[in-house]
C-alpha cells in the first residue's frame, strides 16, 4: 500500500498515491481532494488506517532520511524497516557524521565546513589546497539531491 509524501509535504492516502504512481498529475489530484490533510492527524490516519504489519519506507531527502518518519512510526508503535531515529538524524547531518567518524578514528574524506554567515569564506585556492582539485559541495543537512 503506497503512501506518498507530496511535493507540498503532505502524506497522500494510498488510493490517491496509486493514481500518482500510475501517472496521474499529483497537483491536479490533490486539488480535487477535500483538504483533510490540513488536519495534523490526516497524515497519521493515512498510515494508521492501512493496518499494516510493517512499514517499508522508501524515501529520499528531507522528512524521510532525517528521522522524521522513523519518529512518527515509533510514536505510532508500528514496526518499520530501516534505522532508528537517532541513526537517521545523525547520518543526515553530514557535519556531525564527519565529526563522529573523525573523533572515533574512522577514515573518511577530507572536508571543510563553510557556514552561510561566515565573514571569511575561503577562496578556491585555499579550498583546492586543502581538498584537491575535485570537490563535492553539499548542504550539511539536506538530502544530497536537494542541497
C-alpha positions in Angstrom: 0.0 0.0 0.0 1.9 3.1 -1.1 1.6 6.3 0.9 3.3 9.1 -1.0 4.6 12.4 0.5 3.5 15.1 -1.9 5.7 17.9 -3.2 3.9 20.0 -0.6 5.0 17.7 2.2 1.6 16.1 2.8 1.1 12.4 3.1 -1.4 11.2 0.5 -3.8 8.4 1.1 -3.0 5.0 -0.5 -5.6 5.1 -3.3 -4.6 8.6 -4.5 -0.9 7.6 -4.1 -1.5 4.6 -6.5 -3.1 7.0 -9.0 0.0 9.3 -8.9 2.3 6.3 -9.3 0.4 5.2 -12.4 0.9 8.6 -14.0 -1.9 10.9 -12.9 -0.9 14.5 -12.1 -0.3 14.9 -8.4 -1.3 18.6 -8.2 -4.5 18.0 -10.1 -5.5 15.0 -7.9 -4.7 16.9 -4.7 -6.6 19.9 -5.9 -9.8 17.7 -6.2 -9.4 16.1 -2.7 -11.0 17.5 0.4 -8.4 19.3 2.5 -8.4 16.5 5.2 -4.6 16.6 5.2 -4.7 20.1 6.7 -5.6 18.4 10.0 -2.4 17.4 11.9 -3.8 13.9 12.2 -4.5 13.5 8.5 -1.0 12.1 7.7 -1.1 9.8 10.7 -4.5 8.5 9.8 -3.3 7.8 6.2 -0.9 5.3 7.7 -2.9 4.1 10.7 -6.0 3.2 8.7 -4.0 0.8 6.5 -3.5 -1.5 9.5 -0.2 -2.9 8.1 2.1 -5.4 9.8 5.3 -3.5 8.9 6.1 -0.3 7.0 8.8 -0.2 4.4 9.8 3.5 3.9 11.4 4.1 0.6 12.2 7.8 0.8 14.9 10.3 -0.1 15.8 13.6 1.5 14.0 15.8 4.0 11.2 14.3 6.0 12.4 10.8 5.4 16.1 10.3 5.8 16.3 12.8 8.6 14.5 10.6 11.1 11.1 12.3 10.9 9.3 9.2 9.6 11.2 6.9 12.0 10.0 9.1 14.9 6.4 9.0 13.6 6.4 5.2 13.2 7.9 4.8 16.7 5.3 7.1 18.2 2.6 5.1 16.4 4.2 1.8 17.6 4.3 0.5 14.0 7.2 -1.7 13.1 9.3 -0.4 10.1 12.3 -1.4 8.1 15.4 0.8 8.5 17.5 2.5 11.0 16.2 4.1 14.2 15.5 7.8 14.7 18.9 8.6 16.2 20.9 7.0 13.4 18.8 8.8 10.8 19.2 12.2 12.5 22.9 11.8 12.9 23.7 10.5 9.5 21.5 13.0 7.8 23.7 15.8 9.2 26.9 15.5 7.2 29.0 17.6 9.6 28.0 15.6 12.7 28.6 12.4 10.8 32.1 13.5 9.7 33.0 14.8 13.2 31.9 11.5 14.8 33.9 9.5 12.2 37.0 11.6 12.7 36.8 11.6 16.6 36.4 7.8 16.5 39.3 7.2 14.1 37.2 6.1 11.2 38.8 7.0 7.9 36.8 9.4 5.8 37.3 12.0 3.1 38.8 15.4 3.9 36.3 18.2 4.3 35.8 21.7 5.3 32.6 23.3 6.7 31.5 26.7 5.5 28.6 28.4 7.1 26.4 30.8 5.2 27.1 33.7 7.6 30.8 33.2 7.7 32.5 36.5 7.0 35.8 35.0 5.7 34.7 32.3 3.2 37.7 30.5 1.7 38.6 31.2 -1.9 39.2 28.4 -4.5 42.9 28.4 -4.0 42.5 27.7 -0.3 39.9 25.0 -0.8 41.8 23.2 -3.6 45.0 23.3 -1.5 43.2 21.5 1.4 40.9 19.2 -0.6 42.4 18.8 -4.1 41.1 19.8 -7.5 37.9 17.7 -7.4 35.4 18.6 -4.6 31.8 17.9 -3.8 29.7 20.7 -2.4 26.8 19.6 -0.3 24.3 21.2 2.1 25.1 19.9 5.6 21.6 18.7 6.5 19.5 18.3 3.4 19.3 15.4 1.0 22.1 15.5 -1.5 19.8 15.9 -4.4 18.2 18.9 -2.7 21.3 20.6 -1.3 
